[in-house]
């Protein structure tokens, strides 16, 4: 048994125990007449139990995916030749080529 499988089993066991605890809280709350608390605990138990039993086993590492800030086609200013970044003011010039607004104002 490798370490990653052991961690997954422990995590699943913890979620099953948490679901059981929430179910006990829900039953006790319903017996005391606290319907809102009982309903919230029952919904929480159902959600945690569902997540514990339907886990695909594949964990997603969010930190390993790096997104480049300028994905897609890079537009280049028709006047200065520098790339046009997202958020920079731009508009077409007289030849319908895209250029920075500052370059267009400086050219006029």
C-alpha positions as CSV (number, residue, x, y, z in Angstrom):
1,X,0.0,0.0,0.0
2,X,1.6,3.3,-1.1
3,X,1.4,6.5,0.8
4,X,-1.0,8.3,-1.6
5,X,-3.5,5.5,-1.3
6,X,-3.2,5.5,2.5
7,X,-3.9,9.3,2.5
8,X,-7.0,8.8,0.4
9,X,-8.3,6.1,2.7
10,X,-7.8,8.3,5.7
11,X,-9.5,11.2,4.1
12,X,-12.4,9.1,3.1
13,X,-12.7,7.6,6.6
14,X,-12.6,11.2,8.1
15,X,-15.4,12.3,5.8
16,X,-17.5,9.2,6.6
17,X,-17.1,9.9,10.3
18,X,-18.0,13.5,9.8
19,X,-21.1,12.5,7.9
20,X,-22.1,10.1,10.7
21,X,-21.5,12.9,13.3
22,X,-23.7,15.3,11.3
23,X,-26.4,12.7,11.0
24,X,-26.4,12.2,14.8
25,X,-26.6,16.0,15.3
26,X,-29.5,16.1,12.8
27,X,-31.4,13.3,14.7
28,X,-30.8,15.0,18.0
29,X,-31.9,18.4,16.7
30,X,-35.1,16.9,15.2
31,X,-35.9,15.2,18.6
32,X,-35.5,18.5,20.4
33,X,-37.7,20.3,17.9
34,X,-35.0,22.4,16.3
35,X,-36.1,21.9,12.7
36,X,-33.8,24.4,11.1
37,X,-30.7,23.1,12.8
38,X,-31.7,19.5,12.1
39,X,-32.3,20.2,8.4
40,X,-29.0,22.0,8.1
41,X,-27.2,19.1,9.8
42,X,-29.0,16.5,7.6
43,X,-28.1,18.4,4.4
44,X,-24.5,18.7,5.5
45,X,-24.4,14.9,6.3
46,X,-25.9,14.1,3.0
47,X,-23.4,16.3,1.2
48,X,-20.3,15.0,3.0
49,X,-21.5,11.4,2.6
50,X,-22.0,11.9,-1.1
51,X,-18.6,13.4,-1.5
52,X,-17.0,10.5,0.4
53,X,-18.7,7.8,-1.6
54,X,-18.4,9.2,-5.1
55,X,-14.8,10.4,-5.0
56,X,-13.1,9.6,-8.3
57,X,-9.7,9.1,-6.7
58,X,-8.0,11.6,-9.0
59,X,-7.0,14.6,-7.1
60,X,-6.4,17.9,-9.0
61,X,-3.3,19.9,-8.1
62,X,-4.4,23.5,-8.7
63,X,-0.9,24.9,-8.1
64,X,0.7,22.9,-10.9
65,X,-1.2,24.5,-13.7
66,X,0.3,27.8,-14.8
67,X,-1.6,30.0,-17.1
68,X,0.2,32.4,-19.3
69,X,-1.2,35.9,-19.1
70,X,-1.2,36.4,-22.9
71,X,-2.7,33.2,-24.3
72,X,-4.1,33.3,-27.8
73,X,-3.1,35.5,-30.7
74,X,-0.7,38.3,-29.9
75,X,-1.7,41.6,-31.5
76,X,1.1,44.0,-32.5
77,X,0.7,47.7,-32.7
78,X,0.8,48.9,-36.3
79,X,2.8,52.0,-35.4
80,X,5.3,51.1,-32.7
81,X,5.5,47.3,-33.3
82,X,5.1,46.5,-29.5
83,X,2.6,43.8,-28.5
84,X,-0.8,45.0,-27.4
85,X,-1.5,43.6,-23.9
86,X,-4.9,43.0,-22.4
87,X,-6.4,46.1,-21.0
88,X,-4.4,48.5,-23.0
89,X,-6.3,51.2,-24.9
90,X,-6.4,50.4,-28.7
91,X,-8.3,51.3,-31.7
92,X,-8.0,50.9,-35.5
93,X,-6.0,53.4,-37.5
94,X,-6.9,54.8,-41.0
95,X,-5.8,51.5,-42.6
96,X,-7.9,49.4,-40.1
97,X,-4.8,48.1,-38.4
98,X,-4.9,47.9,-34.6
99,X,-2.7,50.4,-32.8
100,X,-2.2,51.8,-29.3
101,X,-4.3,54.9,-28.6
102,X,-1.2,56.7,-27.4
103,X,0.7,55.8,-30.6
104,X,-2.3,57.1,-32.7
105,X,-2.4,60.3,-30.7
106,X,1.4,60.8,-31.0
107,X,1.2,60.3,-34.7
108,X,-1.5,62.9,-35.2
